[in-house]
Amino acid sequence: MNETTTRVAKREFSPTTATKVTFRMSIGKLAALLGVLFAFATLAIADERYVLRYDAPAMDNLREPSKGKPKGLGYIQTALPLGNGRLGAMFSGGIDFEHVLINDITLWMNAKRGQDVVAQSSTRIVAPDDLETVRKAYRDGNYGTKSNSMESLSTKYLSSTEPLGNYAPFSDLLISTHHDPASVRNYHRSLDSRTGLGTVSYSIGNGTFTRELFCSYPHDVVVARFTADGAKLNLSIQTTTKHQVTHVESMDKRIVLSGKAKMVQDDVEFMQIVQVDARDADITPQTDGSIKISGANEVKIYLAGYCDYLPVYPSFKGRDYQADCEKAIAAASKLGFDVLKESHVNDVSALMNRCRLALDFEPSGLTTDTLVSGKGSLELENLYFHYSRYLQLSCSRDAPVPSNLQGLWNADFKPAWNCDYHTDINVQMNYWMVDPANLSESFRPFAQWTKILAQSGVHTARETFGVNKGWSMGLNGNVFGFTAQNEHGRRNQQAAHWLCQNLFDHYAFNQEREYLEEIYPTIKGAAEFFVEYLSPWKDGTLVVYPTWSPENSYLVKQHGRLNKQAYGASWDQQLVLSLFTDCIEASTVLGRDEVFRKTLQEMIPKLCPQKIGQYGQLQEWPEDWDNPKDTHRHISHLIALHPGRDISPLTTKELYEAALVTMQHRGDESTGWSTGWKTCFWSRLHDGDRAHKIYEFLTSQRAYPNLFDFHPPFQIDGNFGGAAGVCEMLLQSHLRSIDNHAETIEEAAFVAYQTDPEEPQHFVPVVPNEKLADAPYILHLLPALPSAWPSGKISGLKARGGLEVDIEWNVGKFVQATIHANRNGAFRIYAEGKLSEVIVLEKGQSLVWPPLQ
């Protein structure tokens, strides 16, 4: 903390005030503890605000394939998800049989592993002059797709021909009940996002049948309990897989399944054990590997499954998956259902209770699919936010790889888009909400995976681009270190700068020096690559090329809709500035690499500027090629608005107005993930009603009956983007106070772009000085509160700087906020158009704002 911050902070707080703050912290901690205890004591009472409820089973095309998929709906869009970050499940709630889909986030197929360190990156080995041949086509303006075009030459010389592979399902657990669906009364199926418990209940004759299902993070197993009251259970349990089965056997009370997922090189081996506990029943193993149970009052089922994957480059192999299966099943069986359930509920509810949104509505009692089929409601918007948080902690936690395009849940052997990692927004969007929505633990898999990419990407940087320092990443990734360029030349791009933006933003929120030490080599490596890869354009500015502006075309009438390859696309240039700025700050905080820091500072002014075009729009490319009728789903050239921090209505008026024009051109309706991003954009533009309009559209028109994001067949990034948009409506913390004496936010905030005095429509990058590393974050309270949410409150939002914030509003007006410090530090508050002085809190202290008189 610099001297100015300390001096201003002392003026803000007297010792008496500091004592009051500490006392408030003690009361707050007591209230939080009582709240947790109360939550645990009342878990049996489901809070409707968190529960997805249905009065019919999911559609199950595995059971009835002849029925097809009416209106595009099937199992994946109607079954309900469970997960612990690595192991996932979905349950159908079927009456005659329960279908539980099992997934392991590390199980891939149709790729290669175990090659030498260069080959495993899948990079194309390029001759020294090949990159220059491609770049000359750009400089010569060879657009389109002809043999001498940018795209064709990029495909010929730079693109990989190696297989990416795809994410694959693990197995299916099938439990036949022999019940007649026509005889059922009082059917209920639900998922409580606060506890991660799935339930099914119905009556037949004088009997009542119930099921409970969950996926345990503490014990790494899927657990189910079937019970009957006034009747008996007669079940048949079978497990299958679409992969090659090497062994399946039922013995006594368990089913063991082993198999192989087909790879181009080195098949992935896996194992699953299903253990049954039905002490009052007859249990009979069958020769086909199934188990029959008759005359039971209660049946408990425990499932463990692992594959041999380990995140070790380049082998990606070595887990003792068989021993891990045996260990997990032995522990679960010994502990029993009740203990496993209690530990699971305590684990999930502790994380879910950290952040709660309470909009002002009365629960309708409608089922979730009915809510989705309506025109939108506060009830649905509230539920969608909490459910998205539940999905986040369910599909990303301690696994070695991040959530993919479908999070964790995939039933298809050939999933759409390989169910892979798209780096032109999708995998990054998956992690926008983890910190603001107070699920920071979910970020770990992303950081781990990016370190593997950096290890592999050094070979792609060197062999494809001739860059001898740093690392490179292309458009598509897998779990085996694939960092090469996409097979289509028009999709050639760099991605390390955007991945590193996520990495550094996680540090900004949590302020953990140990984490910064860990990721700094990755961030520095990305910056080193661009230092060498950036090349002068005809006007002398430094640009990224080959590149594109995902996934958009330009000059379509002249060169066709596949004319996408470009130079100096605005998104690249914005992200390079962000990367260099973050690397400068990280090296300053850690006290290292002063020479490299100066190199970055010297390069920043040479970067191609951002430009305002003929329609008043922010240009997508350095040439004024934008078409005002273009409604493309990607709006990558506004990355500096969100998830970046360099365009703001409060600090960069001209760029803000140009961003507004761009957003008007693109329109409101789009795919699920794009709708989620637009919610974030309009929140950053401080238009709460427009942001809400799009969020309402997302929740009511871009959601399947199980609230999975509508992007046929399903993509999870829309769920996460929408939840991030809610956070952005209520709290923003991306601006920094570089002048702690300034009384207005315009004077105080660091600005990354300034007008070029010779070209008023051009905005050149600003070199950050080392004071930025100590600059307090500015907490903007209710920056985009929509009129549709006149009253409400939210607790547990996280802000950059290591802070948590509770906010309450009424009749459309800010009422009060409480800021809790998770780290020693300083910050400023911006609320109702006024900027506070610098405030200092020590770890554990809290502050009520505005201060009590």
Secondary structure, DSSP 8 states (H G I E B T S, - for coil): --HHHHHHHHHH--HHHHHHHHHHHHHHHHHHHHHHHHHHHTTTS--GGGEEEESS----TTT-GGG--GGG--HHHHSEEEE-SSEEEEE---SSEEEEEEEETT-EESSB-S--TTGGGT-----TTHHHHHHHHHHTT--SSSTTSHHHHHHHHT---S---EE---EEEEEE----GGGEEEEEEEEETTTTEEEEEEEETTEEEEEEEEEETTTTEEEEEEEEESS-EEEEEEEE-SSEEEEEEEETTEEEEEEEE--SBS-EEEEEEEEEE-TTSEEEE-TTS-EEEEEESEEEEEEEEEES----TTT-----HHHHHHHHHHHHHHH-HHHHHHHHHHHHHHHHTTSEEEES-------HHHHHHTT--HHHHHHHHHHHHHHHHHH-SSSSS--BTTBT----SS-GGGG-EETTTHHHHTTSSTTTTT-GGGGHHHHHHHHHHHHHHHHHHHHHH---SS----SEE-SS---S--SSGGG----HHHHHHHHHHHHHHH--HHHHHHHHHHHHHHHHHHHHH-EE-TTS-EE--SB--TT---SHHHH-TT---BSS-HHHHHHHHHHHHHHHHHHHHHT--HHHHHHHHHHGGGB--EEB-TTS-B-SSSSS---TT---S--GGGTTTTTSSS--TTT-HHHHHHHHHHHHHH-S---HHHHHHHHHHHHHTT-HHHHHHHHHHHHHHSB-TT--B-STT--THHHHHHHHHHHHHHEE---BBS-TT-SSHHHHB--SEEEETTEEEEEEE----GGGGG--EEEEESTT--TT--SEEEEEEEETTTEEEEEEEETTEEEEEEEEESSSEEEEEEETTEE---EEE-TT-EEEES---
